Amino acid sequence: MLFRLTLLTTFFLLFSCKSSQYTSAPTPGEQYSTYVEEPLISALTIPVNIAVSDLVNSLNARLQGVLYEDKSYSDNGNDALMLRLTKAQQITMFLSGNALKYRIPLKIWAKQKLLVGAAEVEGDLALNLKTTYGINPDWSLNTHTTVEYHEWLSKPVLKTGLGNLNIESLANLMLNRSKTSLSQTLDRIVSQQFSLKPFVQSAWTSLQNPVLLNEQYRMWIKTTPVSVGITPLVADGDNLRAKISVDCHNDVTFGEKPAFRANSSLPNLRNLQDAPDEFQMRIATDVPFAEAERLARANMIGQVFESGKKKVTVDDLKLWGNNDRIVASAKLSGSFNGNIFFIGRPVMNPEKNRIEVADLDFHLQTSNFLHKTAAWLFSGTIKKRMIESMNFPLEQNITQVRSSIQETLRHYEIQPGVVLTGNLDSLTVDKTRVTPSGIRVELYSRGKVNVDVKGL
């Protein structure tokens, strides 16, 4: 009797120790597929409008006083002529095809060396000029200016000791000799005054500075431009229009301002025949494992699962990647003490705007292990509950990104006088995949933007 009691006690203790032992299924390793990530290239097409009124106001402000002066008889192939042209009134301008035409009222002073002495001439005239323009690959402005004709506002007179003589024919000859030099000088002035490269360089560099889209959620977008092109400048009414196309990478992050180092090396300009009327932007953002764990834990930790007289409680939950799949490690206590592992592939459900883990099931080694030690777990609802918990809604995230981008596009001043406005037409999730940091979500957006250049 005593022997039987001792044997039962020993059996009970052994059984109790065995059932309370911590025995986990084999752990699926944390590993990630070798993935050569193709950069998400975004094509940002920006129509640029430059008002002729802004051009002419800038030209009038910058071109003052003496516009051309030749102080030597020996200049210009020893032409024996000295000439000074001084701006007399405001410059007017209009567009004609791919050329700028403008009228410059001037006061002319000229001195022609003669066989005996010199003839000094004064008068008022208006030069009518035409400038064709283009942009070189190195961003320099290429202009070619010609004097189409001139008109005298007051007849040129020759100053003599006996009085002033009308010498329009001589003055025309003197002026015609200087037209080539005058045109070259105006080209030099225009190219110096309207230097395009510093403006583009500033925009290129400032574009790379991360922009805070949403202060509450600390949502940042970082843009890395890689190339830029422009369509020909064309006349449209009283405006010059062109399209700038920027190829760039975009990343959305949450938290602190993302680290970046501006690439100040402005690439050569690509000349484009045309560009789309809308921008197409791809944005990459991550759902970190920590965030996914937080959502899954909220639904799983503390949950009790029973099968007959046996039951377990979920004490903890961790997530990591295994190639292109997600591993969920559930720590259980109760009738089974240890970790079991689920595995599945994250996919996007566009109808519900959320990431789901497709084909989530017990990991193969966990399944084999449980068949030997705790097969009763298969008949419980733990797998069903885990499937329900492995859903990560993106509706709020997409809404935040959309509203934040739209708010930025309402009025974004790239630099003083250069304002970007636009509308975001759509924002959708393109695809998802597993990375060492979490679940990467690639967003695809379409919309329209416009840049107005004021007060050049």
Summary of the structure (lengths in Angstrom):
residues: 456
radius of gyration: 38.5
end to end distance: 108.1
largest distance: 157.0
contacts: 1338
relative contact order: 0.14
helix: 27%
strand: 49%
